[in-house]
Amino acid sequence: MEDFSHIRAITVEDNEGSALLIQAILRRIGIDVSTHPTGEHFLEYIHSLPTPPNLILLDINLPRLNGIDIVKNLRADSQFKDVLVIAVSSVDPNKYLPIIKASGFNSFIRKPVNREHFPKQIQRILAGETIWETN
């Protein structure tokens, strides 16, 4: 397996169970990850960092400030133009995938995440592949 110990990730997920699962899977493949339960706190936090993370996993359905608005905010700041932002959400891809793509996300993985496939999906994305997984 490739060494991902240099990768810093942040997941923004308001469902504690999903957040813990994603965090555990990322740590298992060697990624340093932190989690934020709301978009508002996440934006404050990320703008305070001296360097941006390599990877952001962002739910769409977040209270008060949704994932679409968050990624638009990030993409408006040149500091975050090269950060990989993945939508990890249970939204209906038939309705939301065009919006997700247009908003500036790099990939989409539908929840619930699969314990076997999710690490492979992340590895593919980190290798430069864009994925739009709707199953």
CYANA upper distance limits for C-alpha pairs under 8 A (distance plus 0.5 A):
  3 ASP  CA     29 ILE  CA      8.44
  3 ASP  CA     30 GLY  CA      7.38
  4 PHE  CA     29 ILE  CA      7.34
  4 PHE  CA     30 GLY  CA      5.72
  4 PHE  CA     31 ILE  CA      5.95
  5 SER  CA     30 GLY  CA      5.52
  5 SER  CA     31 ILE  CA      5.86
  5 SER  CA     32 ASP  CA      7.20
  6 HIS  CA     31 ILE  CA      7.75
  6 HIS  CA     32 ASP  CA      8.24
  7 ILE  CA     31 ILE  CA      5.92
  7 ILE  CA     32 ASP  CA      6.77
  7 ILE  CA     53 PRO  CA      8.09
  7 ILE  CA     54 ASN  CA      6.41
  7 ILE  CA     55 LEU  CA      7.96
  8 ARG  CA     31 ILE  CA      6.72
  8 ARG  CA     32 ASP  CA      5.45
  8 ARG  CA     33 VAL  CA      6.46
  8 ARG  CA     53 PRO  CA      5.57
  8 ARG  CA     54 ASN  CA      5.91
  8 ARG  CA     55 LEU  CA      6.96
  9 ALA  CA     31 ILE  CA      7.39
  9 ALA  CA     32 ASP  CA      6.59
  9 ALA  CA     33 VAL  CA      5.15
  9 ALA  CA     34 SER  CA      7.09
  9 ALA  CA     53 PRO  CA      6.09
  9 ALA  CA     54 ASN  CA      6.48
  9 ALA  CA     55 LEU  CA      5.10
  9 ALA  CA     56 ILE  CA      6.07
  9 ALA  CA     57 LEU  CA      8.03
 10 ILE  CA     33 VAL  CA      5.95
 10 ILE  CA     34 SER  CA      5.47
 10 ILE  CA     35 THR  CA      6.14
 10 ILE  CA     36 HIS  CA      7.96
 10 ILE  CA     53 PRO  CA      7.51
 10 ILE  CA     55 LEU  CA      7.00
 10 ILE  CA     56 ILE  CA      5.41
 10 ILE  CA     57 LEU  CA      6.78
 11 THR  CA     19 ALA  CA      7.75
 11 THR  CA     22 ILE  CA      8.38
 11 THR  CA     23 GLN  CA      8.12
 11 THR  CA     33 VAL  CA      7.74
 11 THR  CA     34 SER  CA      6.87
 11 THR  CA     35 THR  CA      5.29
 11 THR  CA     36 HIS  CA      6.81
 11 THR  CA     56 ILE  CA      6.21
 11 THR  CA     57 LEU  CA      5.04
 11 THR  CA     58 LEU  CA      6.38
 12 VAL  CA     19 ALA  CA      8.25
 12 VAL  CA     35 THR  CA      6.30
 12 VAL  CA     36 HIS  CA      5.30
 12 VAL  CA     37 PRO  CA      6.18
 12 VAL  CA     38 THR  CA      7.01
 12 VAL  CA     39 GLY  CA      7.26
 12 VAL  CA     42 PHE  CA      7.60
 12 VAL  CA     56 ILE  CA      8.15
 12 VAL  CA     57 LEU  CA      6.74
 12 VAL  CA     58 LEU  CA      5.44
 12 VAL  CA     59 ASP  CA      6.61
 13 GLU  CA     18 SER  CA      7.64
 13 GLU  CA     19 ALA  CA      6.05
 13 GLU  CA     35 THR  CA      7.64
 13 GLU  CA     36 HIS  CA      6.84
 13 GLU  CA     37 PRO  CA      5.51
 13 GLU  CA     38 THR  CA      7.37
 13 GLU  CA     58 LEU  CA      7.14
 13 GLU  CA     59 ASP  CA      6.05
 13 GLU  CA     62 LEU  CA      7.72
 14 ASP  CA     19 ALA  CA      7.77
 14 ASP  CA     36 HIS  CA      8.05
 14 ASP  CA     37 PRO  CA      4.78
 14 ASP  CA     38 THR  CA      6.58
 14 ASP  CA     59 ASP  CA      8.43
 14 ASP  CA     62 LEU  CA      6.82
 14 ASP  CA     63 PRO  CA      8.29
 15 ASN  CA     19 ALA  CA      6.60
 15 ASN  CA     37 PRO  CA      7.95
 16 GLU  CA     20 LEU  CA      6.58
 16 GLU  CA     37 PRO  CA      8.34
 17 GLY  CA     21 LEU  CA      6.74
 18 SER  CA     22 ILE  CA      6.62
 18 SER  CA    112 PRO  CA      8.18
 19 ALA  CA     23 GLN  CA      6.50
 19 ALA  CA     35 THR  CA      7.43
 20 LEU  CA     24 ALA  CA      6.51
 21 LEU  CA     25 ILE  CA      6.73
 22 ILE  CA     26 LEU  CA      6.66
 22 ILE  CA    113 VAL  CA      8.25
 23 GLN  CA     27 ARG  CA      6.62
 23 GLN  CA     33 VAL  CA      6.87
 23 GLN  CA     34 SER  CA      7.89
 23 GLN  CA     35 THR  CA      7.94
 24 ALA  CA     28 ARG  CA      6.58
 25 ILE  CA     29 ILE  CA      7.16
 25 ILE  CA    115 ARG  CA      7.71
 25 ILE  CA    118 PHE  CA      8.23
 25 ILE  CA    119 PRO  CA      7.12
 26 LEU  CA     30 GLY  CA      7.02
 26 LEU  CA     31 ILE  CA      5.79
 26 LEU  CA     32 ASP  CA      7.96
 26 LEU  CA     33 VAL  CA      7.45
 26 LEU  CA    119 PRO  CA      7.53
 27 ARG  CA     31 ILE  CA      5.48
 27 ARG  CA     32 ASP  CA      6.70
 27 ARG  CA     33 VAL  CA      7.32
 29 ILE  CA    119 PRO  CA      7.59
 36 HIS  CA     41 HIS  CA      7.61
 36 HIS  CA     42 PHE  CA      6.37
 37 PRO  CA     41 HIS  CA      8.38
 37 PRO  CA     42 PHE  CA      8.35
 38 THR  CA     42 PHE  CA      6.77
 38 THR  CA     62 LEU  CA      6.97
 38 THR  CA     63 PRO  CA      7.22
 38 THR  CA     65 LEU  CA      8.06
 39 GLY  CA     43 LEU  CA      6.62
 39 GLY  CA     62 LEU  CA      7.27
 39 GLY  CA     63 PRO  CA      8.11
 39 GLY  CA     64 ARG  CA      8.12
 39 GLY  CA     65 LEU  CA      5.94
 39 GLY  CA     66 ASN  CA      7.20
 39 GLY  CA     67 GLY  CA      7.75
 39 GLY  CA     70 ILE  CA      7.21
 40 GLU  CA     44 GLU  CA      7.01
 40 GLU  CA     64 ARG  CA      8.19
 40 GLU  CA     65 LEU  CA      6.81
 41 HIS  CA     45 TYR  CA      6.58
 42 PHE  CA     46 ILE  CA      6.50
 43 LEU  CA     47 HIS  CA      6.60
 43 LEU  CA     70 ILE  CA      7.88
 44 GLU  CA     48 SER  CA      6.97
 45 TYR  CA     49 LEU  CA      7.20
 46 ILE  CA     52 PRO  CA      7.40
 52 PRO  CA     79 GLN  CA      7.82
 52 PRO  CA     80 PHE  CA      7.25
 52 PRO  CA     83 VAL  CA      7.85
 53 PRO  CA     83 VAL  CA      7.36
 54 ASN  CA     83 VAL  CA      5.92
 54 ASN  CA     84 LEU  CA      6.81
 55 LEU  CA     83 VAL  CA      6.41
 55 LEU  CA     84 LEU  CA      5.33
 55 LEU  CA     85 VAL  CA      6.46
 55 LEU  CA     86 ILE  CA      8.19
 56 ILE  CA     83 VAL  CA      7.84
 56 ILE  CA     84 LEU  CA      6.70
 56 ILE  CA     85 VAL  CA      5.21
 56 ILE  CA     86 ILE  CA      6.65
 57 LEU  CA     85 VAL  CA      6.45
 57 LEU  CA     86 ILE  CA      5.32
 57 LEU  CA     87 ALA  CA      6.47
 57 LEU  CA     88 VAL  CA      6.66
 58 LEU  CA     67 GLY  CA      6.53
 58 LEU  CA     85 VAL  CA      7.51
 58 LEU  CA     86 ILE  CA      6.50
 58 LEU  CA     87 ALA  CA      5.43
 58 LEU  CA     88 VAL  CA      6.19
 58 LEU  CA     89 SER  CA      8.13
 59 ASP  CA     66 ASN  CA      8.24
 59 ASP  CA     67 GLY  CA      6.18
 59 ASP  CA     87 ALA  CA      6.27
 59 ASP  CA     88 VAL  CA      5.61
 59 ASP  CA     89 SER  CA      5.48
 60 ILE  CA     66 ASN  CA      6.03
 60 ILE  CA     67 GLY  CA      4.58
 60 ILE  CA     68 ILE  CA      6.76
 60 ILE  CA     87 ALA  CA      7.19
 60 ILE  CA     88 VAL  CA      7.79
 60 ILE  CA     89 SER  CA      6.26
 60 ILE  CA     91 VAL  CA      7.79
 61 ASN  CA     66 ASN  CA      6.09
 61 ASN  CA     67 GLY  CA      7.06
 61 ASN  CA     89 SER  CA      7.82
 61 ASN  CA     91 VAL  CA      8.13
 62 LEU  CA     66 ASN  CA      5.21
 62 LEU  CA     67 GLY  CA      7.04
 65 LEU  CA     69 ASP  CA      6.99
 65 LEU  CA     70 ILE  CA      7.43
 66 ASN  CA     70 ILE  CA      6.85
 67 GLY  CA     71 VAL  CA      6.63
 67 GLY  CA     87 ALA  CA      8.19
 68 ILE  CA     72 LYS  CA      6.78
 68 ILE  CA     99 ILE  CA      8.48
 68 ILE  CA    100 ILE  CA      7.35
 68 ILE  CA    103 SER  CA      6.82
 69 ASP  CA     73 ASN  CA      6.68
 70 ILE  CA     74 LEU  CA      6.76
 71 VAL  CA     75 ARG  CA      6.53
 71 VAL  CA     85 VAL  CA      8.06
 71 VAL  CA    103 SER  CA      7.14
 71 VAL  CA    104 GLY  CA      6.91
 71 VAL  CA    105 PHE  CA      7.39
 72 LYS  CA     76 ALA  CA      6.69
 72 LYS  CA    103 SER  CA      6.42
 72 LYS  CA    104 GLY  CA      7.24
 73 ASN  CA     77 ASP  CA      7.44
 74 LEU  CA     80 PHE  CA      6.28
 74 LEU  CA     81 LYS  CA      7.97
 75 ARG  CA     80 PHE  CA      6.62
 75 ARG  CA     81 LYS  CA      6.08
 75 ARG  CA    104 GLY  CA      7.18
 76 ALA  CA     81 LYS  CA      8.44
 77 ASP  CA     81 LYS  CA      7.39
 84 LEU  CA    105 PHE  CA      8.10
 84 LEU  CA    106 ASN  CA      6.48
 85 VAL  CA    104 GLY  CA      8.40
 85 VAL  CA    105 PHE  CA      5.76
 85 VAL  CA    106 ASN  CA      5.95
 85 VAL  CA    107 SER  CA      7.53
 86 ILE  CA    105 PHE  CA      6.30
 86 ILE  CA    106 ASN  CA      6.19
 86 ILE  CA    107 SER  CA      5.36
 86 ILE  CA    108 PHE  CA      6.11
 86 ILE  CA    109 ILE  CA      7.80
 87 ALA  CA    100 ILE  CA      8.01
 87 ALA  CA    105 PHE  CA      7.03
 87 ALA  CA    106 ASN  CA      8.44
 87 ALA  CA    107 SER  CA      6.76
 87 ALA  CA    108 PHE  CA      5.18
 87 ALA  CA    109 ILE  CA      6.72
 87 ALA  CA    110 ARG  CA      8.48
 88 VAL  CA    108 PHE  CA      6.49
 88 VAL  CA    109 ILE  CA      5.39
 88 VAL  CA    110 ARG  CA      6.17
 88 VAL  CA    111 LYS  CA      6.73
 89 SER  CA    108 PHE  CA      8.29
 89 SER  CA    109 ILE  CA      7.22
 89 SER  CA    110 ARG  CA      5.68
 89 SER  CA    111 LYS  CA      5.61
 89 SER  CA    112 PRO  CA      8.22
 90 SER  CA    110 ARG  CA      5.94
 90 SER  CA    111 LYS  CA      5.19
 90 SER  CA    112 PRO  CA      7.32
 91 VAL  CA     95 LYS  CA      8.47
 91 VAL  CA     96 TYR  CA      7.23
 91 VAL  CA    110 ARG  CA      8.01
 92 ASP  CA     96 TYR  CA      6.54
 92 ASP  CA     97 LEU  CA      8.36
 93 PRO  CA     97 LEU  CA      5.30
 93 PRO  CA    134 THR  CA      6.73
 95 LYS  CA     99 ILE  CA      8.46
 96 TYR  CA    100 ILE  CA      6.50
 97 LEU  CA    101 LYS  CA      6.58
 97 LEU  CA    108 PHE  CA      8.41
 98 PRO  CA    102 ALA  CA      6.63
 99 ILE  CA    103 SER  CA      6.51
100 ILE  CA    104 GLY  CA      7.40
100 ILE  CA    105 PHE  CA      6.52
100 ILE  CA    108 PHE  CA      8.34
101 LYS  CA    105 PHE  CA      6.17
101 LYS  CA    106 ASN  CA      7.85
101 LYS  CA    107 SER  CA      8.25
106 ASN  CA    130 THR  CA      6.73
106 ASN  CA    131 ILE  CA      8.30
107 SER  CA    125 ILE  CA      8.15
107 SER  CA    130 THR  CA      5.96
107 SER  CA    131 ILE  CA      5.50
107 SER  CA    132 TRP  CA      5.97
108 PHE  CA    131 ILE  CA      6.77
108 PHE  CA    132 TRP  CA      5.17
108 PHE  CA    133 GLU  CA      6.36
108 PHE  CA    134 THR  CA      7.98
109 ILE  CA    113 VAL  CA      7.94
109 ILE  CA    131 ILE  CA      8.13
109 ILE  CA    132 TRP  CA      6.88
109 ILE  CA    133 GLU  CA      5.47
109 ILE  CA    134 THR  CA      6.93
110 ARG  CA    133 GLU  CA      6.76
110 ARG  CA    134 THR  CA      5.86
110 ARG  CA    135 ASN  CA      6.82
113 VAL  CA    117 HIS  CA      8.26
113 VAL  CA    118 PHE  CA      6.55
114 ASN  CA    118 PHE  CA      5.94
115 ARG  CA    119 PRO  CA      7.78
116 GLU  CA    120 LYS  CA      7.96
117 HIS  CA    121 GLN  CA      6.63
118 PHE  CA    122 ILE  CA      6.72
119 PRO  CA    123 GLN  CA      6.67
120 LYS  CA    124 ARG  CA      6.63
121 GLN  CA    125 ILE  CA      6.78
121 GLN  CA    131 ILE  CA      8.27
122 ILE  CA    126 LEU  CA      6.64
123 GLN  CA    127 ALA  CA      6.64
124 ARG  CA    128 GLY  CA      7.11
124 ARG  CA    129 GLU  CA      5.98
124 ARG  CA    130 THR  CA      8.33
125 ILE  CA    129 GLU  CA      5.22
125 ILE  CA    130 THR  CA      6.40
125 ILE  CA    131 ILE  CA      7.53
